[in-house]
């Protein structure tokens, strides 16, 4: 059927071209002075016959090309095809509006060739923009609708704005403390877990390296706990930004599109978010902020665990992992003793506390 349509197209095209141009060609070269030969109707019949014969040679190639285009369009997701078509239409409309002033120019190059060039270029660019930015358009439409619905419902119930969605990155999921924070109800709003983060997590869980594999499986267990056991709303974001390769860059892009907050414990991602104006919640900053405050002169009861780096030092730890360096504490290894805080040092790696045994202070 398609091959017959191609033949018909060639016949119609040949008849049209022959009707318009063959008589002029015959007169131009003075091939004959016979009236019926120079008639447009003869040219139409001749052009139709010529292209009909040519179509037997070109038809298979044209049909194959059309089948290839058809297969490609069928394989495209409906959303991609829709937004690509919308972009193409917008590009063609812009091209038409842009070429209207050019048609009145006497120059043939400007009035004939340039409009055709603009139509092709703007149509192509419109299709590419609609196709490649489809995820953002979908997010803008869906997020905008959800935000309007939720905002309206939230304002009716509480009279206030809803909290921003919290977008989890891979590192904070593997870390696991996010589940404990959710359990305490300190984190408000929807937890968004992007599909590309799940893909990276699964890739880590399938790694041949034992340490990476255990970290990935731990992250999947944390997600399972958050979804099934904790009183938080979890949303899986199915979209992707194919033009971006790095997962961290995709997270930043998603946060901009959704108006959300990135939740991480990655120092570098934190800095990049700050530079690009994206809000970020760092679990490590939260952990440092809620550590117990100790001041020089206070007393603590600690268990000395091991030797320190310096001579005769002992090392102990608070419940939150803060290291306490006990001067003259080596002889108390394995024992629980009372110590007196002498100084507190805040470093980029955390906080260190220096102390000395209370018994030694009394002896002095």
C-alpha atoms as one frame of an Amber mdcrd trajectory, in Angstrom:
protein
   0.000   0.000   0.000   2.755   2.427   0.944   4.594   1.666  -2.296   1.487
   2.514  -4.333   1.172   5.811  -2.468   4.824   6.591  -3.314   4.150   5.851
  -7.020   1.077   8.095  -6.904   3.102  10.853  -5.277   5.707  10.652  -8.065
   2.984  10.735 -10.749   1.309  13.817  -9.238   4.656  15.543  -8.729   5.739
  14.714 -12.283   2.451  15.978 -13.745   2.684  19.222 -11.801   6.327  19.857
 -12.713   5.670  18.939 -16.363   2.661  21.241 -16.578   4.680  24.171 -15.203
   8.118  23.750 -16.786   8.279  21.315 -19.759   6.638  23.716 -22.276   9.089
  26.444 -21.263  12.013  24.052 -21.646  10.845  22.999 -25.135  10.446  26.626
 -26.219  13.781  27.586 -24.682  15.750  25.057 -26.686  13.520  25.302 -29.815
  13.071  21.549 -29.847   9.855  21.697 -31.915   7.245  24.158 -33.093   4.337
  21.704 -32.945   1.522  23.290 -30.957   0.358  20.244 -29.083   3.898  19.411
 -27.974   4.317  22.822 -26.396   0.953  22.516 -24.645   0.996  22.413 -20.826
  -1.213  19.316 -20.951   1.387  17.438 -22.959   4.005  18.570 -20.453   1.833
  17.323 -17.615   1.415  13.872 -19.169   5.080  13.668 -20.109   6.243  14.696
 -16.636   3.906  12.175 -15.001   5.181   9.348 -17.241   8.842  10.255 -16.674
   8.592  10.371 -12.866   6.389   7.268 -12.855   9.183   5.366 -14.594  11.778
   6.847 -12.235   9.649   5.834  -9.240  10.226   2.139 -10.072  13.893   2.733
  -9.329  13.458   5.052  -6.319  10.295   3.641  -4.718  12.051   0.958  -2.642
  14.503   3.486  -1.232  11.724   5.943  -0.404   9.595   3.224   1.212  12.588
   2.036   3.265  13.283   5.573   4.400   9.641   6.088   5.402   9.609   2.747
   7.268  12.732   3.824   9.156  11.081   7.097  10.175   7.891   5.227  11.137
   9.782   2.747  13.340  11.659   5.584  15.039   8.455   7.504  15.768   6.693
   4.391  17.091   9.558   3.647  19.497   9.506   7.190  20.901   7.541   7.613
  24.155   4.291   9.508  23.687   5.479  12.335  25.929   8.707  12.798  23.955
   6.820  12.808  20.651   4.237  15.265  21.982   6.720  17.815  23.296   8.920
  17.441  20.223   5.904  18.093  17.985   4.846  21.093  20.060   8.382  22.479
  19.797   8.368  21.908  16.021   5.054  23.725  15.649   6.279  26.644  17.744
   9.488  26.805  15.694   7.546  26.833  12.400   5.191  29.546  13.660   8.159
  31.685  14.725   9.798  31.080  11.330   6.614  32.103   9.494   6.317  35.317
  11.500  10.009  36.073  10.991   9.855  35.588   7.207   6.804  37.807   6.544
   8.910  41.020   6.320  11.410  39.248   4.009   8.828  38.454   1.310   8.527
  42.104   0.247  12.263  42.465  -0.425  13.097  42.519  -4.116  16.260  40.459
  -3.763  15.508  36.850  -4.790  18.083  35.446  -2.378  16.503  37.221   0.573
  12.859  36.730  -0.380  13.083  33.083  -1.529  16.108  31.305  -0.076  16.369
  32.933   3.357  12.741  32.148   4.393  13.289  28.493   3.486  16.527  28.422
   5.480  14.869  30.047   8.523  11.941  27.627   8.353  14.243  24.580   8.375
  16.539  25.892  11.105  13.840  27.204  13.459  11.694  24.097  12.943  14.678
  21.887  13.829  15.615  23.984  16.866  12.008  24.012  18.064  11.814  20.217
  17.862  15.143  19.795  19.686  14.178  22.179  22.486  10.794  20.514  22.965
  12.308  17.023  22.877  15.385  17.585  25.059  13.711  19.788  27.662  10.604
  17.628  27.940  11.403  16.549  31.502  11.510  20.139  32.682   8.240  20.981
  30.952   6.587  17.930  32.498   7.957  18.829  35.923   6.822  22.429  35.622
   3.309  21.322  34.691   3.010  18.488  37.226   4.777  20.243  40.082   2.846
  23.428  39.445  -0.455  21.554  39.558   0.525  19.586  42.661   1.775  22.697
  44.393  -1.446  24.533  43.633  -3.574  21.660  44.888  -1.471  21.049  47.995
  -1.111  24.719  48.762  -4.842  25.199  48.499  -5.532  22.188  50.722  -2.815
  23.175  53.195  -4.031  26.739  53.459  -7.579  25.573  54.036  -6.436  23.332
  56.865  -3.677  25.339  58.523  -3.614  28.710  56.820   0.136  28.369  56.011
   2.452  27.356  53.167   3.550  23.761  52.704   7.208  22.862  53.334   9.573
  22.396  50.406  10.234  18.852  49.138  13.471  17.325  50.416  15.551  15.620
  47.701  17.840  12.864  49.023  21.226  12.167  47.454  23.044   8.839  47.439
  25.496   9.651  50.233  22.833  10.622  52.766  20.843   7.450  52.015  23.888
   5.223  52.533  24.779   7.162  55.703  21.499   6.022  57.267  21.041   8.806
  59.808  18.288  10.328  57.668  15.963   7.529  58.824  16.544   8.416  62.491
  15.942  12.092  61.747  12.668  11.259  59.970  11.612   9.142  62.920  11.923
  12.139  65.238   9.633  14.231  62.933  12.256  16.979  62.646  12.198  16.789
  58.829   9.024  18.234  57.297   7.614  17.834  53.810   7.829  15.165  51.130
  11.006  13.119  50.733  11.847  12.907  47.024  14.030  10.015  45.874  15.054
  10.462  42.208  15.145   7.413  39.966  18.726   8.208  38.917  19.776   8.093
  42.593  18.140   4.673  42.923  20.025   3.581  39.810  23.341   4.710  41.301
  22.476   2.984  44.581  21.665  -0.257  42.784  24.907   0.002  40.821  26.832
   0.311  44.099  24.915  -2.621  45.599  25.873  -4.771  42.577  29.550  -3.816
  42.766  32.211  -6.520  42.892  33.899  -4.652  45.737  32.631  -6.004  49.065
  32.742  -2.651  50.871  30.826  -0.857  48.115  28.325  -3.702  47.876  27.611
  -3.552  51.601  27.197   0.229  51.463  24.742  -0.051  48.589  22.681  -2.731
  50.309  22.636  -0.677  53.492  21.265   2.275  51.506  18.505   0.108  50.025
  17.615  -1.133  53.514  17.434   2.465  54.757  15.051   3.394  51.932  12.921
   0.347  52.667  12.715   1.380  56.315  11.811   4.968  55.441   9.041   3.879
  53.076   7.475   1.164  55.213   8.100   2.070  58.855   8.388   5.833  59.213
   5.580   8.437  59.194   6.875  10.412  56.192   5.578  10.842  52.655   8.023
   9.421  50.117   7.825  10.192  46.402   9.885   8.483  43.693  10.795  10.936
  40.928  10.724   8.965  37.671  12.206  11.652  35.380  15.782  12.076  34.280
  17.954  14.752  32.693  19.637  12.804  29.907  21.773  15.713  28.755  23.457
  15.759  32.214  25.785  12.871  33.080  26.735  13.584  36.719  24.233  12.551
  39.407  25.115  15.562  41.598  24.400  17.937  38.699  21.072  16.184  38.102
  20.174  16.666  41.776  20.878  20.397  41.556  18.843  20.663  38.353  15.939
  18.782  39.931  16.044  21.002  43.018  15.812  24.083  40.790  12.911  22.634
  38.808  10.937  21.476  41.860  11.904  24.335  44.138  13.160  21.735  46.612
  15.989  21.301  49.090  18.919  18.897  48.600  19.627  16.708  51.635  23.215
  15.445  51.719  26.316  14.904  53.801  28.664  15.475  50.832  30.839  18.516
  51.520  31.554  19.211  47.839  27.892  18.934  46.801  27.044  21.296  49.638
  29.449  23.908  48.272  28.182  23.550  44.686  24.578  23.965  45.873  25.562
  27.122  47.732  27.261  28.519  44.621  24.212  27.831  42.444  21.708  29.199
  44.929  20.111  25.856  45.800  19.053  25.259  49.378  20.805  22.365  51.071
  20.518  20.495  54.362  23.755  18.856  55.469  23.367  15.993  57.946  26.919
  16.485  59.212  26.184  20.127  60.040  23.089  18.998  61.934  25.082  16.371
  63.843  27.725  18.933  64.832  25.059  21.390  65.897  23.354  18.974  68.311
  26.512  17.672  69.974  26.568  18.318  73.722  28.345  21.503  74.719  31.262
  21.088  77.088  33.305  23.929  78.540  36.746  24.047  80.141  36.474  23.333
  83.847  33.566  20.876  83.554  33.780  17.303  84.781  32.969  14.200  82.741
  32.942  10.478  83.395  34.612   8.636  80.493  36.123   5.272  79.647  39.696
   5.435  78.373  39.857   3.218  75.271  43.398   3.358  73.874  46.757   5.132
  73.726  47.042   8.636  72.397  49.579   9.915  69.868  51.676  11.727  72.456
  53.548  10.179  75.371  51.370   8.915  78.226  48.103  10.075  76.617  44.839
   8.155  76.684  41.871   8.491  74.330  38.186   8.318  75.224  34.992   9.099
  73.306  31.656  10.682  74.079  28.437   8.931  73.019  28.275  11.083  69.865
  31.795  10.082  68.801  33.626  13.201  69.965  37.221  12.295  70.854  38.593
  13.193  74.274  42.369  13.267  74.704  43.201  12.500  78.341  46.615  13.746
  79.460  48.432  11.244  81.700  45.584   8.812  80.908  47.526   5.890  79.558
  47.596   4.051  82.862  43.764   4.206  82.985  43.167   2.326  79.717  40.123
   0.074  80.089  38.869   1.995  83.146  36.104   4.556  83.626  37.387   7.675
  85.350  36.309  11.223  86.082  38.159  13.838  84.037  38.367  17.608  84.106
  38.050  19.450  80.758  41.037  21.676  80.078  40.313  22.915  76.520  38.045
  22.363  73.509  39.404  22.517  69.955  37.095  22.880  66.927  38.663  21.644
  63.662  37.397  21.026  60.130  37.230  17.330  60.959  35.121  17.912  64.064
  35.657  18.750  67.698  38.406  17.533  70.030  38.313  17.781  73.799  41.423
  17.803  76.002  41.147  16.719  79.610  43.122  15.384  82.534  42.189  12.893
  85.250  40.387  14.450  88.187  42.394  12.293  90.561  45.578  13.896  89.192
  44.097  17.364  89.761  43.297  16.500  93.362  46.797  15.151  93.876  48.223
  18.459  92.752
